Amino acid sequence: MDDVIRFHGHCCPGLALGFRVATLALDNLKGSRAEDEELVAVVENDSCAADAIQVVTGCTFGKGNFIYRPYGKHVYSFYRRATGEGIRISEDYRGFEEDREFGPLRQRVTSGEATPEEAERFRQKMQAKTNAILAAPVGEFLTVTSAPHPMPVRARIEPSERCAECGEAVMASRLVEAGGRRLCQECAVHVAGRSGHGLLRRFATVELLFIALMIAADFGFGLVAKPLLAATGILSVARLDMIVPLAMALVTRLVVDRFGTLTLYELIMGLLATLAWPGAFGVPGPLKVPLFLLQGLVWDVCMSGLRPWLVPRLLVTAIAGGVTASAASLALRLALGLPAAPLVAVLWSVQLVGTIAVSGASTVVALALWRAIRELAVVQRIRAWQRG
């Protein structure tokens, strides 16, 4: 049992159960621990018992002779290849059901609401149940019958192929056909959930819905805030109207953390800005769209390159996007023969300092917004989708 505890990290009733099941299996099949694939274990749960079974029987995931079936039952089947024998061991320990205090106590401990006294009481109960399982005659809580299913085939080493979506090597037999391409199962799930064509194919439907919601909020804020702030004259010094929209764009990328998120975001915002404010930003009409696209691309590059560092990621992205958009506006106005003096001021005088200040303020707002929403169920669902 010491080796089992050392491997698992602690002693508990589940580990004790796995130890008793594994030793009973070896006794019944009259064998020793498997060095290779002499034994096969089929385990129908992913509880602590699984670790004990791997240590005691030598059936492990890596050797291919430990097979997991996600049935959620304390049922274990074992086979000896040399003889073809197979047994099924089921558990019927009633210690948890009969202890009416245990369930509520466990709930309080796992939720972090237990007092120190309750936590100690729970620890004592866990130790008592562990000792009871280790000491009880096997016939009291374990039942052995013949295995109802044929012995699993031997583990096979197969060639690998590249997934047509992510390019990573995959066992050939695990690839699936999707849209005329051979994909790994993770990519097949993502491809099945995507919508539209071109750039939109990078995103799942739920991601596109979130992006659309954030764009609507961003645009709505602009419709209200921009006229109010413009009336004060402050926008000629610092673009305070951009603090919240920039923060919303940054948070959108934190939630839908894919390259292309902010490029799509800014493409749509550029089209909306062309309709709502045709003379704004010093650039006429639809010529705003490529400037928005460039800013979105710079944002995506910075967000992808600085992914491990949250605060620098947001701050550098905000500053780089603002400076790049201003420089591109200047270049475009010069190319069109339009007056450049106001934009030179934006780039090289007090307004450049204003751009950096606005970027810093946007970073603070983005951090606060991110911390407020990151645990929401919809955000967790979107991020889980990206992790596969």
C-alpha positions as CSV (number, residue, x, y, z in Angstrom):
1,M,0.0,0.0,0.0
2,D,2.9,2.4,0.6
3,D,3.9,2.4,-3.1
4,V,0.3,3.1,-4.0
5,I,0.0,6.1,-1.6
6,R,3.4,7.4,-2.8
7,F,2.2,7.3,-6.4
8,H,-1.2,8.8,-5.7
9,G,-0.1,11.4,-3.2
10,H,-2.5,10.6,-0.3
11,C,-4.5,7.8,1.2
12,C,-8.3,7.8,0.9
13,P,-11.2,5.3,0.7
14,G,-11.1,5.3,-3.1
15,L,-7.4,4.4,-3.1
16,A,-8.0,1.7,-0.6
17,L,-10.9,0.3,-2.7
18,G,-8.6,0.2,-5.8
19,F,-5.9,-1.6,-3.8
20,R,-8.4,-4.3,-2.6
21,V,-9.8,-4.7,-6.1
22,A,-6.3,-5.0,-7.6
23,T,-5.0,-7.5,-5.1
24,L,-8.2,-9.6,-5.4
25,A,-7.8,-9.6,-9.2
26,L,-4.2,-10.9,-9.0
27,D,-5.3,-13.6,-6.5
28,N,-8.1,-14.8,-8.8
29,L,-6.1,-14.8,-12.0
30,K,-3.2,-16.5,-10.1
31,G,-0.6,-14.1,-11.5
32,S,1.9,-11.4,-10.6
33,R,2.2,-7.8,-11.6
34,A,2.3,-7.3,-15.4
35,E,5.7,-6.3,-16.8
36,D,4.2,-5.8,-20.3
37,E,0.7,-6.8,-21.4
38,E,0.3,-10.0,-19.6
39,L,-2.7,-8.5,-17.8
40,V,-5.4,-6.2,-19.1
41,A,-7.6,-4.0,-16.8
42,V,-10.9,-2.4,-17.9
43,V,-11.9,0.3,-15.5
44,E,-15.4,1.9,-15.6
45,N,-14.6,5.1,-13.6
46,D,-11.9,7.7,-13.1
47,S,-11.8,7.7,-9.3
48,C,-8.7,7.4,-7.0
49,A,-9.1,3.6,-7.3
50,A,-7.7,3.8,-10.9
51,D,-4.3,4.8,-9.6
52,A,-4.1,1.9,-7.2
53,I,-5.0,-0.5,-9.9
54,Q,-2.2,0.8,-12.2
55,V,0.4,0.5,-9.4
56,V,-0.6,-3.0,-8.1
57,T,-1.4,-4.8,-11.4
58,G,1.1,-3.0,-13.7
59,C,-1.8,-2.2,-16.2
60,T,-1.1,1.3,-17.3
61,F,-2.3,3.8,-19.9
62,G,1.1,4.0,-21.5
63,K,1.4,0.2,-22.1
64,G,-2.2,0.1,-23.5
65,N,-3.4,-2.5,-21.1
66,F,-5.3,-0.1,-18.9
67,I,-8.6,0.7,-20.6
68,Y,-11.0,3.4,-19.3
69,R,-14.7,3.2,-19.9
70,P,-16.5,6.4,-18.7
71,Y,-19.5,4.6,-17.2
72,G,-19.2,6.0,-13.7
73,K,-19.4,2.6,-12.0
74,H,-17.1,0.9,-9.5
75,V,-16.8,-2.0,-11.8
76,Y,-13.4,-3.5,-12.9
77,S,-12.7,-6.3,-15.4
78,F,-9.3,-8.1,-15.6
79,Y,-8.0,-10.5,-18.2
80,R,-4.9,-12.7,-18.3
81,R,-3.7,-13.1,-21.9
82,A,-1.8,-16.4,-21.4
83,T,-4.9,-18.3,-20.3
84,G,-7.7,-16.2,-21.7
85,E,-9.3,-15.9,-18.3
86,G,-11.4,-12.9,-17.4
87,I,-13.1,-11.7,-14.3
88,R,-15.4,-8.8,-13.4
89,I,-15.2,-7.2,-9.9
90,S,-18.0,-5.0,-8.7
91,E,-18.1,-3.0,-5.5
92,D,-21.0,-2.7,-3.0
93,Y,-19.5,-0.8,-0.1
94,R,-22.3,0.8,1.9
95,G,-20.2,2.8,4.4
96,F,-20.9,6.2,2.8
97,E,-24.7,5.6,2.3
98,E,-25.1,4.4,5.9
99,D,-23.3,7.4,7.4
100,R,-25.9,10.2,7.1
101,E,-23.6,12.8,8.4
102,F,-20.9,12.1,5.8
103,G,-22.6,13.6,2.7
104,P,-23.5,17.1,4.2
105,L,-20.1,17.2,5.9
106,R,-18.3,16.5,2.6
107,Q,-20.3,19.2,0.9
108,R,-19.3,21.8,3.5
109,V,-15.6,20.8,3.3
110,T,-15.4,20.8,-0.5
111,S,-17.3,24.2,-0.7
112,G,-14.8,25.7,1.8
113,E,-17.6,26.4,4.3
114,A,-16.5,23.9,7.0
115,T,-15.2,25.0,10.3
116,P,-11.8,23.7,11.5
117,E,-13.7,21.3,13.7
118,E,-15.9,20.0,10.8
119,A,-12.8,19.6,8.6
120,E,-11.1,17.5,11.3
121,R,-14.3,15.5,11.7
122,F,-14.4,14.8,8.0
123,R,-10.7,13.8,8.0
124,Q,-11.4,11.3,10.8
125,K,-14.3,9.9,9.0
126,M,-12.3,9.5,5.7
127,Q,-9.5,7.7,7.7
128,A,-12.0,5.4,9.4
129,K,-13.6,4.4,6.1
130,T,-10.2,3.8,4.5
131,N,-9.3,1.5,7.4
132,A,-12.6,-0.2,7.2
133,I,-12.2,-1.0,3.5
134,L,-8.6,-2.2,4.0
135,A,-9.7,-4.5,6.9
136,A,-13.1,-5.9,5.7
137,P,-13.3,-9.4,4.2
138,V,-13.6,-9.0,0.4
139,G,-16.8,-10.9,0.3
140,E,-18.6,-8.2,2.3
141,F,-18.2,-5.5,-0.4
142,L,-16.7,-7.0,-3.5
143,T,-18.3,-9.5,-5.9
144,V,-16.3,-11.5,-8.5
145,T,-18.0,-13.0,-11.6
146,S,-16.8,-14.0,-15.0
147,A,-16.0,-11.2,-17.4
148,P,-19.0,-10.7,-19.7
149,H,-17.1,-9.3,-22.6
150,P,-14.3,-10.7,-24.8
151,M,-10.7,-9.8,-23.9
152,P,-9.6,-6.5,-25.5
153,V,-7.2,-6.7,-28.4
154,R,-3.5,-5.9,-27.9
155,A,-2.4,-2.3,-28.0
156,R,-1.1,-1.4,-31.5
157,I,1.6,1.0,-32.6
158,E,0.2,2.8,-35.7
159,P,1.7,5.3,-38.2
160,S,0.9,9.0,-37.7
161,E,-0.6,11.4,-40.2
162,R,-0.9,15.2,-40.1
163,C,-4.2,16.8,-39.2
164,A,-5.3,18.9,-42.2
165,E,-6.5,21.7,-39.8
166,C,-3.8,22.1,-37.1
167,G,-1.0,20.2,-38.8
168,E,-0.1,18.1,-35.7
169,A,0.7,14.4,-36.0
170,V,-2.2,12.1,-35.1
171,M,-2.5,8.3,-34.9
172,A,-3.9,7.5,-38.3
173,S,-6.8,5.4,-36.9
174,R,-7.9,8.4,-34.7
175,L,-8.4,10.8,-37.6
176,V,-12.0,11.6,-38.8
177,E,-13.3,12.7,-42.1
178,A,-14.9,16.2,-42.0
179,G,-15.6,18.3,-45.0
180,G,-13.5,16.2,-47.3
181,R,-10.4,16.5,-45.0
182,R,-8.8,14.2,-42.4
183,L,-8.8,15.9,-39.1
184,C,-7.9,15.2,-35.5
185,Q,-11.0,14.8,-33.3
186,E,-10.4,18.1,-31.5
187,C,-10.3,20.1,-34.8
188,A,-13.3,18.1,-36.1
189,V,-15.3,19.4,-33.2
190,H,-14.3,23.0,-33.8
191,V,-14.9,22.8,-37.5
192,A,-18.3,21.4,-36.9
193,G,-19.2,24.4,-34.7
194,R,-18.0,27.1,-37.1
195,S,-20.2,29.4,-39.1
196,G,-19.9,31.1,-42.5
197,H,-16.9,31.4,-44.8
198,G,-13.4,32.9,-45.0
199,L,-12.4,34.7,-41.8
200,L,-15.7,33.6,-40.1
201,R,-14.7,29.9,-40.4
202,R,-12.1,30.5,-37.7
203,F,-14.8,30.9,-35.1
204,A,-17.5,28.9,-33.4
205,T,-21.0,30.2,-33.5
206,V,-20.9,31.0,-29.8
207,E,-17.7,33.0,-30.3
208,L,-19.3,35.0,-33.1
209,L,-22.3,35.8,-31.0
210,F,-20.0,37.1,-28.2
211,I,-18.0,39.2,-30.6
212,A,-21.3,40.6,-32.1
213,L,-22.6,41.5,-28.6
214,M,-19.4,43.3,-27.7
215,I,-19.4,45.2,-31.0
216,A,-23.0,46.3,-30.4
217,A,-22.1,47.5,-27.0
218,D,-19.0,49.3,-28.3
219,F,-20.9,51.0,-31.1
220,G,-23.8,52.0,-28.8
221,F,-21.4,53.6,-26.4
222,G,-19.9,55.6,-29.2
223,L,-23.2,56.9,-30.4
224,V,-23.9,58.2,-26.9
225,A,-20.5,59.3,-25.6
226,K,-18.9,60.8,-28.7
227,P,-21.4,63.7,-29.1
228,L,-21.3,64.5,-25.4
229,L,-17.5,64.6,-25.2
230,A,-17.2,66.4,-28.5
231,A,-19.3,69.3,-27.2
232,T,-16.7,69.9,-24.4
233,G,-13.8,70.2,-26.9
234,I,-11.8,67.6,-24.9
235,L,-11.5,65.3,-27.9
236,S,-9.1,67.7,-29.6
237,V,-6.6,67.0,-26.8
238,A,-7.3,63.4,-25.8
239,R,-9.6,60.8,-27.2
240,L,-11.4,60.0,-24.0
241,D,-14.2,58.6,-25.9
242,M,-12.0,55.6,-26.8
243,I,-11.2,54.4,-23.3
244,V,-14.2,52.2,-22.9
245,P,-14.4,51.0,-26.5
246,L,-10.7,50.1,-26.5
247,A,-11.2,48.2,-23.2
248,M,-14.1,46.3,-24.7
249,A,-12.1,45.3,-27.7
250,L,-9.2,44.0,-25.5
251,V,-11.6,42.0,-23.3
252,T,-13.2,40.5,-26.5
253,R,-9.9,39.1,-27.4
254,L,-9.3,37.8,-23.9
255,V,-12.5,35.8,-24.1
256,V,-12.3,34.8,-27.8
257,D,-8.5,34.3,-27.7
258,R,-7.8,33.6,-31.3
259,F,-5.8,35.4,-33.9
260,G,-8.2,37.2,-36.1
261,T,-10.7,38.1,-33.4
262,L,-9.8,41.8,-33.3
263,T,-9.2,42.0,-37.1
264,L,-12.9,40.9,-37.5
265,Y,-13.9,43.2,-34.7
266,E,-12.3,46.2,-36.3
267,L,-13.5,45.4,-39.8
268,I,-17.1,45.5,-38.6
269,M,-16.4,48.6,-36.5
270,G,-14.9,50.3,-39.5
271,L,-18.0,49.6,-41.6
272,L,-20.2,50.9,-38.8
273,A,-18.1,54.1,-38.4
274,T,-18.3,54.8,-42.1
275,L,-22.1,54.8,-41.8
276,A,-22.4,56.6,-38.5
277,W,-19.5,59.1,-38.6
278,P,-18.5,59.6,-42.3
279,G,-16.3,62.6,-41.6
280,A,-14.7,61.5,-38.4
281,F,-11.1,60.6,-37.7
282,G,-9.9,63.0,-40.4
283,V,-10.4,60.4,-43.1
284,P,-13.3,60.5,-45.6
285,G,-15.9,57.7,-45.9
286,P,-15.0,54.1,-46.6
287,L,-11.3,54.9,-46.4
288,K,-11.7,54.4,-42.7
289,V,-12.2,50.7,-43.2
290,P,-8.5,49.8,-44.1
291,L,-7.3,51.9,-41.1
292,F,-9.6,50.0,-38.8
293,L,-8.4,46.7,-40.3
294,L,-4.8,47.7,-39.8
295,Q,-5.4,48.5,-36.2
296,G,-7.2,45.2,-35.6
297,L,-4.3,43.3,-37.2
298,V,-1.7,45.1,-35.1
299,W,-3.9,44.3,-32.0
300,D,-4.1,40.7,-32.9
301,V,-0.3,40.4,-33.5
302,C,0.4,42.0,-30.1
303,M,-2.2,40.0,-28.2
304,S,-0.8,36.7,-29.7
305,G,2.8,37.6,-29.1
306,L,2.4,38.7,-25.5
307,R,-0.1,36.0,-24.4
308,P,1.7,34.9,-21.2
309,W,1.8,38.4,-19.7
310,L,-1.6,39.9,-19.1
311,V,-0.9,43.5,-18.2
312,P,1.9,44.1,-20.7
313,R,-0.2,42.3,-23.3
314,L,-3.1,44.7,-22.9
315,L,-1.0,47.9,-22.5
316,V,1.4,47.3,-25.4
317,T,-1.6,46.2,-27.6
318,A,-3.5,49.4,-26.8
319,I,-0.5,51.7,-27.4
320,A,0.7,49.9,-30.6
321,G,-2.8,50.0,-32.2
322,G,-3.3,53.7,-31.4
323,V,0.1,54.8,-32.7
324,T,-0.2,52.6,-35.8
325,A,-3.6,53.9,-36.7
326,S,-2.5,57.5,-36.3
327,A,0.6,56.9,-38.5
328,A,-1.5,55.2,-41.1
329,S,-4.0,58.1,-41.1
330,L,-1.2,60.5,-41.6
331,A,0.2,58.5,-44.5
332,L,-3.2,58.2,-46.1
333,R,-3.9,61.9,-45.9
334,L,-0.5,62.7,-47.4
335,A,-1.2,60.3,-50.2
336,L,-4.6,61.9,-50.9
337,G,-3.2,65.4,-50.7
338,L,-5.3,66.3,-47.7
339,P,-4.1,68.7,-45.0
340,A,-1.7,66.8,-42.7
341,A,-1.1,69.3,-39.9
342,P,-3.7,68.1,-37.5
343,L,-2.5,64.5,-37.8
344,V,1.1,65.6,-37.3
345,A,0.0,67.1,-34.1
346,V,-1.7,63.8,-33.1
347,L,1.5,61.9,-33.8
348,W,4.2,64.1,-32.5
349,S,2.9,66.5,-29.9
350,V,0.6,66.5,-26.9
351,Q,-1.9,64.2,-28.5
352,L,0.7,61.4,-28.7
353,V,0.9,61.6,-24.9
354,G,-2.8,61.6,-24.8
355,T,-3.0,58.4,-26.9
356,I,-0.6,56.7,-24.4
357,A,-2.6,58.0,-21.4
358,V,-5.9,56.7,-23.0
359,S,-4.2,53.4,-23.6
360,G,-3.2,53.1,-20.0
361,A,-6.7,54.0,-18.8
362,S,-8.2,51.5,-21.2
363,T,-5.9,48.8,-19.8
364,V,-7.1,49.5,-16.3
365,V,-10.7,49.4,-17.4
366,A,-10.1,46.2,-19.4
367,L,-8.5,44.5,-16.4
368,A,-11.4,45.4,-14.2
369,L,-14.0,44.2,-16.8
370,W,-12.1,41.0,-17.4
371,R,-11.9,40.2,-13.7
372,A,-15.6,40.8,-13.4
373,I,-16.7,38.5,-16.2
374,R,-14.1,35.8,-16.5
375,E,-15.9,33.4,-14.2
376,L,-19.3,33.8,-15.9
377,A,-20.7,30.6,-17.3
378,V,-20.8,31.9,-20.9
379,V,-17.2,33.1,-20.8
380,Q,-16.1,29.7,-19.3
381,R,-18.0,27.9,-22.1
382,I,-16.3,30.0,-24.8
383,R,-12.9,29.4,-23.4
384,A,-13.5,25.7,-22.8
385,W,-14.5,25.5,-26.5
386,Q,-11.1,27.0,-27.5
387,R,-9.3,24.5,-25.2
388,G,-11.3,21.6,-26.8
